[in-house]
Amino acid sequence: MSRTRTLDIPGHSRRAAPEFLVPPETLDAVSPSGDRGGMIIGSGPQGEPLGTSILRPQPTRMVTVGGLYLARQIALRAMATGAWVIVATGRPTAWKVLEQAAGETADGRQVPLAQIRRLTPFDPPRSTEDAPLLVIHDGGAVPQELFPPRSAWQTTMYVLPYLHPQMGNGPAANTAELVLLQRLPPNQAQLAGRIWYLQPPQIQQLTTLADDGAVVLGNMVWTPIQLVTNKREQEILGPVRRGD
């Protein structure tokens, strides 16, 4: 069976759109789950793989707190499931690895799976089930609402280096369907408790997570995980870690 995947450009009909081949190395970097938009994000206490649907048939917000490594890992795995990734950032150099991971077509053109843009408003391409879209907002600890998800199969991911007290007043944190938290210092763990209504044992656990640990937080969901990687992903991103 062929290990390449053909992709259509979002916003164009399938019949008219040119096709691009995703390099096998991009697919090798992850082990996506079987459902559309799902991906493995870590392992459980017994080493069992744990996955979640990052891209969904409804507009979705998600938040990562703890550094660039986790956010770039999610972006890379979204690309491997066939999603388009647009990164709006003030530090484009930090995200160039996504363009490099996407590779080139047979005629030397860059595979346009990942786009790096400035932190200015733009109209994202149309997202569909066959061409889901992940918009990454890397705009500091108190990001403006520049790219709210507006259509099915579009997810906006807010990359927070740390928790700021003002985050509790904005839609990014209050309306996020999915939050991924790495280890937090005690004052930020207390803030997380107020924003997401956590219990004292959960707040305490956030302060003791290992460098490769995280917590998946959602509607009635609190799941500690261990972040996992493989050889190809380590070549692109380096070892699993907190921060960057």
Stockholm file with secondary structure:
# STOCKHOLM 1.0

chainA/1-244         MSRTRTLDIPGHSRRAAPEFLVPPETLDAVSPSGDRGGMIIGSGPQGEPLGTSILRPQPTRMVTVGGLYLARQIALRAMATGAWVIVATGRPTAWKVLEQAAGETADGRQVPLAQIRRLTPFDPPRSTEDAPLLVIHDGGAVPQELFPPRSAWQTTMYVLPYLHPQMGNGPAANTAELVLLQRLPPNQAQLAGRIWYLQPPQIQQLTTLADDGAVVLGNMVWTPIQLVTNKREQEILGPVRRGD
#=GR chainA/1-244 SS CCCCCEECCTTSCTTTSCCEECCHHHHHTCCCCSSTTEEEEEECTTSCEEEEESSCSSCEEEEEESCHHHHHHHHHHHHHTTCEEEEEESCGGGGHHHHHHHCBCTTSCBCTTEEEECSSCCCCCCCCSSSCEEEEEECCSSCCCSSCCCSTTEEEEEEESSCCGGGGGSHHHHTCSEEEECCCCHHHHHHHHHHHTCCHHHHHHHTSCCTTEEEEEETTEEEEEECCCCHHHHHHHCSCCSCC
#=GC SS_cons         CCCCCEECCTTSCTTTSCCEECCHHHHHTCCCCSSTTEEEEEECTTSCEEEEESSCSSCEEEEEESCHHHHHHHHHHHHHTTCEEEEEESCGGGGHHHHHHHCBCTTSCBCTTEEEECSSCCCCCCCCSSSCEEEEEECCSSCCCSSCCCSTTEEEEEEESSCCGGGGGSHHHHTCSEEEECCCCHHHHHHHHHHHTCCHHHHHHHTSCCTTEEEEEETTEEEEEECCCCHHHHHHHCSCCSCC
//
